[in-house]
Amino acid sequence: MRAIQTPPTGAAVYLTLATQVVSLGGLVIFEQVRGRRLAEQIATLGGEARGSEAVVGAVTVFAVLMMVMVVATVAAAVAYLTWLVRARQANSPAAPASPVLGAWLVPFVNLVAPVVLVDEVWREAKPPFDRRGRWLALLGAWWATWLVAAGMVTYQLLVNGRGELTGLGVPELVVTAVAALLCAATVRDITAIQRSLHAAPAIRLRSLSSVDSVSRAS
C-alpha cells in the first residue's frame, strides 16, 4: 500500500482568494468614485500634481489600494501553488514541485498546462467514477473564467485605461470573483476526496482495534 500523506486543507487558498477579490473591489470602487476625476486632475496639474493638496490624499489612497491588491494577488498565487504541490504529494509523496512551477510560470505553457495538472491531481486522488462529468464541467468553467478574467484585467491595465487610473470596473470585478469562487470549488473538491482517502485507513485501523478488544474481552 502506498504511503498516504496528510492532504492540505485549502484554507489558505480560500482566505487569500477572498482577500484578493475584496482588495480588487476596493480598487474598483475607488476608480468609480474618484478615479476619473483624479486622473484628470493629475493630467491638468502635470508635474505639480504631487505637490497639490487637492490630489495628494487621493493619490495616497490609490497607491495603498494598489499595493494591497498586488500583495493579495501574490499571496493567493503562493497559497495556491503551495496547495497544489502538497496535493500532488498527497497522491504521490515523491512528486516534485518543478512541474507545478513550470506549468504556471512558463509563458504560453501556462495557458493549458495548469488545468491539465489539476485534472491529473484529481484523477490520481481516485475519486468515484460517476463524478467525472461534474468535475470536468467545474474544471472547464474555472479555467475559462480565469482566462477571461486575466485577459480583461490585463487589457484594462495595459491598453484601455485611457483617462482613468486603471480602467478596472464592475465587469472585471465580477468575472474575477466568479473565477475565484470556481477555483475554490476545485480546491475543495480535490481536498475532500483526498481527505476521505486519508481517513479510510485510520477508520479501518480503529475498527480492527475494536474487534480485537471485543475478542480479548470474550
Secondary structure, 3 states (H helix, E strand, C coil): CCCCCCCCCCHHHHHHHHHHHHHHHHHHHHHHHHHHHHHHHHHHHHHHHHHCHHHHHHHHHHHHHHHHHHHHHHHHHHHHHHHHHHHHHHHCCCCCCHHHHHHHHCCCHHHCHHHHHHHHHHHHCCCCHHHHHHHHHHHHHHHHHHHHHHHHHHHHHHCCCCCCCCCCCHHHHHHHHHHHHHHHHHHHHHHHHHHHHHHHHHHHHHHHHHHHHHHHHC
